């Protein structure tokens, strides 16, 4: 159970954005409560965010040899704990932002807060294949972030799943490393804008499997992903395609459902921030990290916006 019924700041999320916000808020003696998430049916919804499902992180400054995602988040949390932040495990059940102080129903009880920082992140869309989680978390070879993981696929053949702008962008980026990138899309027509389609189609390293969907990911312990069984959506024929990695580029879903009809969002559900700050449409509510960032989605940018949110929140409380 949380130690108090009312806090000056509650931070939702314990990824890079939430923990950085907690670090700055704690050092400002605001004694924040961090709601970690987790405890639900989704095995990927765990304290620490998406980096807890990432193996090697080589692009976070300050770690010249790289660092494991879970280790990075453990270090961040220890740093926050050193300055006295409080943690509550479990997801946010319900929130009322229409009255002050804000009311938040947590798995461990209801708390009230003068200021709220939302850093609940976004969840990548996956195909839902039974072996998918295993390859993402333990064996390797399945990813939803080319910018994060593309470097590890030098001179390998990879698959990119999707037909929108994100898929075209990810595929084009991966050609810097992979020997061949095959875009797998279940329809004949792509959803991507013409300029993004043209860019991918003009790249000699990009191949296409249209009217196709992945039926099974192939591979095993010690060797990772080796390929996939792909079904033609028109004929039903199934073929095996060799690949050293598979990138899902079918979008992300921001974790903003509890704030529907209470905060301004874009058409995809990302929280809107205003004036070059982390301020949302409601005074006293701030947003940081992937929950408001559909463009960059990196640990370092999330941490930076977490710092901004804590400073914005502190200044709000001072007025």
Secondary structure as UniProt FT lines:
FT   STRAND          6..12
FT   HELIX           16..27
FT   TURN            28..29
FT   STRAND          33..35
FT   TURN            43..44
FT   TURN            47..48
FT   HELIX           49..53
FT   STRAND          56..57
FT   TURN            61..62
FT   TURN            64..65
FT   STRAND          67..68
FT   HELIX           69..82
FT   TURN            83..84
FT   STRAND          86..88
FT   STRAND          92..96
FT   STRAND          102..106
FT   TURN            107..108
FT   STRAND          109..118
FT   STRAND          122..124
FT   TURN            130..131
FT   HELIX           132..134
FT   HELIX           135..139
FT   STRAND          142..143
FT   HELIX           146..149
FT   HELIX           150..153
FT   TURN            154..155
FT   STRAND          157..161
FT   HELIX           165..174
FT   TURN            175..177
FT   STRAND          180..184
FT   HELIX           194..201
FT   TURN            204..205
FT   STRAND          206..209
FT   STRAND          212..220
FT   TURN            221..223
FT   STRAND          224..232
FT   TURN            233..235
FT   STRAND          238..242
FT   STRAND          245..248
FT   STRAND          252..254
FT   HELIX           257..259
FT   TURN            260..262
FT   TURN            267..268
FT   TURN            275..276
FT   TURN            283..284
FT   STRAND          285..287
FT   HELIX           289..291
FT   HELIX           299..318
//
